[in-house]
């Protein structure tokens, strides 16, 4: 089994990795822009989108999933861009398989452990009565009890699709995500026992100006693990900076790659 993927464009290879509860579709506007200059491979992370379902969400395993796909596609090396959880996966790929990564782009996430702040979301998704809902609005009404933000609910409910029996079902594997949630919240560290070293390739961290996922307190650990890193801030953007300020985000990415 390999990860579900979609490819656009021609040229040097770049891989795009989405965040928690997302799918490759989340980065479509980034992929379309980059595909004018690059061969863009957008992936669904395990237990997400149309990829396989498998227990375990530790970053070593998620990074290996990416490398296994690159092997299948005969991609020896590539640029890699990840948003949120996908940014942590991208960081782990760069640390564990540094020779496979040219330039690294991390969107609004730091290599640190975060507090568990998705538990209510998981509880809300699990509470949706999938057997009896007739339309997405029914699911939205039920999820609204747990998730107040309309935009977040719309994002989460993209996971709903009709199965062969005509019933709504989640494409993502909520059970595996819940069981692996503590692994998802963990930080990225250099494993000296595996002969890992800091990733010295060019690295760009892009922060949403209104987001608190990357903080000044994170700078020292970023510099330790990624000594050749620089940072850019997109003012007026939050955690979904690639969707909120698409033109600005894509320009930063292209300028960095070029």
C-alpha positions as CSV (number, residue, x, y, z in Angstrom):
1,X,0.0,0.0,0.0
2,X,1.2,3.5,-0.7
3,X,-0.3,6.9,0.0
4,X,-3.0,8.3,-2.2
5,X,-1.5,11.1,-4.3
6,X,-2.2,13.5,-7.2
7,X,0.4,15.0,-9.5
8,X,0.4,18.2,-11.5
9,X,2.9,19.9,-13.7
10,X,6.4,19.1,-14.8
11,X,10.0,19.9,-13.7
12,X,11.7,19.6,-10.4
13,X,9.7,17.6,-7.8
14,X,8.0,19.1,-4.8
15,X,5.7,17.2,-2.3
16,X,2.8,18.9,-0.5
17,X,1.6,17.5,2.9
18,X,-1.7,18.6,4.5
19,X,-2.6,18.9,8.2
20,X,-4.7,17.1,10.7
21,X,-8.3,16.1,9.5
22,X,-7.3,17.4,6.0
23,X,-6.6,15.9,2.6
24,X,-4.6,16.8,-0.4
25,X,-7.4,19.0,-1.7
26,X,-6.6,21.5,1.1
27,X,-3.5,22.6,-0.8
28,X,-5.0,22.7,-4.2
29,X,-4.4,26.4,-4.8
30,X,-0.8,26.0,-3.8
31,X,-0.4,23.0,-6.1
32,X,-1.9,24.8,-9.0
33,X,0.4,27.7,-8.6
34,X,3.5,25.6,-8.2
35,X,2.6,23.3,-11.1
36,X,3.4,26.0,-13.5
37,X,7.0,25.5,-12.6
38,X,7.3,22.2,-10.8
39,X,6.1,18.6,-10.8
40,X,3.8,18.8,-7.7
41,X,2.9,15.6,-5.8
42,X,0.1,16.2,-3.3
43,X,-0.5,13.4,-0.8
44,X,-3.1,12.1,1.6
45,X,-1.5,11.2,4.9
46,X,-2.4,7.8,6.3
47,X,-5.8,7.6,7.9
48,X,-6.8,10.7,5.9
49,X,-8.4,11.4,2.5
50,X,-8.2,8.3,0.3
51,X,-5.1,6.9,1.8
52,X,-4.9,3.6,3.6
53,X,-6.0,3.2,7.2
54,X,-3.3,1.9,9.6
55,X,-2.7,2.2,13.4
56,X,0.0,4.5,14.6
57,X,0.5,8.2,13.9
58,X,4.1,8.7,15.1
59,X,6.2,11.0,12.8
60,X,8.8,8.3,12.1
61,X,6.1,6.2,10.5
62,X,4.4,9.1,8.7
63,X,7.8,10.1,7.3
64,X,8.5,6.6,6.1
65,X,5.1,6.6,4.3
66,X,6.3,9.6,2.3
67,X,9.6,8.0,1.5
68,X,7.9,4.8,0.4
69,X,5.8,6.8,-2.0
70,X,8.8,8.6,-3.3
71,X,10.5,5.3,-3.9
72,X,7.4,4.0,-5.8
73,X,7.4,7.2,-8.0
74,X,11.2,7.0,-8.5
75,X,11.7,10.4,-7.0
76,X,15.2,10.5,-5.7
77,X,15.1,13.9,-4.1
78,X,12.5,16.7,-3.9
79,X,11.5,19.9,-2.2
80,X,8.9,19.3,0.5
81,X,6.2,21.6,1.9
82,X,4.0,20.8,4.8
83,X,1.2,22.7,6.7
84,X,0.5,22.1,10.4
85,X,0.8,18.4,11.1
86,X,2.1,18.1,7.5
87,X,4.8,20.5,8.5
88,X,5.9,18.2,11.3
89,X,5.9,15.2,8.8
90,X,8.0,17.3,6.4
91,X,10.5,18.2,9.2
92,X,10.8,14.5,10.2
93,X,11.4,13.5,6.5
94,X,14.2,16.1,6.4
95,X,15.8,14.9,9.6
96,X,15.5,11.1,8.9
97,X,16.1,11.2,5.1
98,X,18.1,14.4,4.6
99,X,19.6,13.3,1.3
100,X,16.1,13.0,-0.2
101,X,15.1,16.7,0.7
102,X,16.4,19.7,-1.3
103,X,14.5,22.6,0.3
104,X,12.1,22.4,3.2
105,X,9.1,24.7,3.7
106,X,7.1,24.6,6.9
107,X,3.8,26.4,7.1
108,X,2.6,27.6,10.6
109,X,4.0,24.9,12.9
110,X,7.1,24.5,15.1
111,X,9.0,21.3,16.0
112,X,7.6,21.4,19.5
113,X,5.1,19.5,21.6
114,X,1.7,21.2,21.7
115,X,-1.1,20.9,24.2
116,X,-4.1,18.7,23.3
117,X,-6.5,21.2,21.8
118,X,-8.4,19.0,19.3
119,X,-10.1,16.7,21.8
120,X,-13.5,18.5,21.6
121,X,-13.3,18.3,17.8
122,X,-12.7,14.6,17.9
123,X,-15.5,14.2,20.4
124,X,-17.8,16.2,18.2
125,X,-17.0,14.2,15.0
126,X,-17.6,10.9,16.9
127,X,-20.9,12.2,18.2
128,X,-22.4,12.7,14.7
129,X,-25.2,10.2,14.0
130,X,-24.0,9.0,10.7
131,X,-26.7,6.4,10.3
132,X,-29.6,8.9,10.5
133,X,-28.3,12.1,9.0
134,X,-29.8,12.9,5.5
135,X,-27.7,15.9,4.5
136,X,-24.6,17.7,5.4
137,X,-26.6,20.4,7.2
138,X,-27.7,17.7,9.7
139,X,-24.1,16.9,10.5
140,X,-23.2,20.5,10.8
141,X,-26.0,21.1,13.3
142,X,-24.8,18.2,15.4
143,X,-21.1,19.3,15.2
144,X,-22.1,22.9,16.1
145,X,-22.7,21.7,19.7
146,X,-19.0,21.0,20.0
147,X,-17.3,23.4,17.4
148,X,-18.6,27.0,17.3
149,X,-16.5,28.2,14.3
150,X,-18.4,27.8,11.1
151,X,-15.3,27.7,8.9
152,X,-13.7,25.0,11.1
153,X,-16.9,22.9,10.8
154,X,-16.9,23.3,7.0
155,X,-13.3,22.2,6.9
156,X,-13.9,19.1,9.1
157,X,-17.1,18.1,7.3
158,X,-15.2,17.8,4.0
159,X,-14.3,14.4,5.4
160,X,-17.9,13.3,4.9
161,X,-18.8,11.3,1.8
162,X,-21.6,8.9,0.8
163,X,-20.6,5.2,0.9
164,X,-21.9,2.4,-1.3
165,X,-25.0,2.1,0.8
166,X,-25.9,5.8,0.3
167,X,-25.0,6.6,3.9
168,X,-22.7,9.3,5.1
169,X,-19.3,8.1,6.3
170,X,-15.9,9.6,7.2
171,X,-13.1,9.2,4.7
172,X,-10.6,9.7,7.6
173,X,-10.2,7.0,10.2
174,X,-11.3,8.7,13.4
175,X,-10.5,5.8,15.6
176,X,-6.9,5.6,14.5
177,X,-6.5,9.4,14.7
178,X,-7.9,9.5,18.2
179,X,-5.6,6.6,19.3
180,X,-2.6,8.3,17.7
181,X,-3.5,11.8,18.8
182,X,-0.8,12.1,21.5
183,X,1.8,11.1,18.9
184,X,0.5,13.8,16.6
185,X,1.0,16.4,19.4
186,X,4.6,15.4,20.0
187,X,7.5,17.5,18.9
188,X,10.2,16.8,16.4
189,X,13.6,15.8,17.8
190,X,17.0,14.8,16.6
191,X,17.5,11.1,17.3
192,X,21.2,10.6,17.8
193,X,20.8,6.9,18.2
194,X,19.7,6.8,14.5
195,X,22.7,9.0,13.6
196,X,20.4,11.9,12.9
197,X,21.9,15.4,12.6
198,X,20.4,18.8,12.1
199,X,19.0,19.4,8.7
200,X,21.4,21.9,7.1
201,X,19.4,22.4,3.9
202,X,17.7,25.7,3.1
203,X,14.5,25.9,5.2
204,X,11.7,28.4,5.3
205,X,9.1,28.7,8.1
206,X,6.0,30.7,7.2
207,X,3.9,32.0,10.0
208,X,0.4,33.4,10.0
209,X,0.6,36.8,11.7
210,X,-2.5,36.1,13.7
211,X,-1.6,32.5,14.6
212,X,0.2,31.4,17.8
213,X,1.5,28.1,16.5
214,X,5.0,29.6,16.0
215,X,6.2,31.8,18.9
216,X,9.5,33.7,19.7
217,X,10.1,31.0,22.3
218,X,10.4,28.4,19.6
219,X,13.2,30.1,17.8
220,X,16.0,28.4,19.6
221,X,14.8,24.9,19.0
222,X,14.1,25.7,15.3
223,X,17.7,27.1,14.9
224,X,19.1,24.0,16.6
225,X,17.4,21.5,14.4
226,X,17.3,23.6,11.2
227,X,20.4,25.9,11.4
228,X,19.9,27.2,7.9
229,X,16.3,28.3,8.5
230,X,14.7,31.7,7.9
231,X,11.2,32.9,8.7
232,X,8.5,34.9,7.0
233,X,5.3,36.3,8.4
234,X,2.0,36.8,6.5
235,X,0.2,39.6,8.3
236,X,-3.6,39.2,8.6
237,X,-3.4,35.5,8.2
238,X,-4.2,32.8,10.8
239,X,-3.3,29.1,10.9
240,X,-4.9,28.4,7.5
241,X,-2.5,31.0,5.9
242,X,-2.3,29.3,2.6
243,X,-6.1,29.5,2.1
244,X,-6.6,33.0,3.7
245,X,-3.7,34.7,1.9
246,X,-3.1,32.4,-1.1
247,X,-1.4,34.9,-3.4
248,X,1.1,36.1,-0.6
249,X,1.7,32.5,0.5
250,X,2.4,31.2,-3.0
251,X,4.8,34.2,-3.8
252,X,6.8,33.4,-0.6
253,X,7.1,29.8,-1.6
254,X,8.1,30.5,-5.2
255,X,10.6,33.2,-4.3
256,X,12.2,30.8,-1.8
257,X,12.4,27.9,-4.3
258,X,13.7,30.1,-7.0
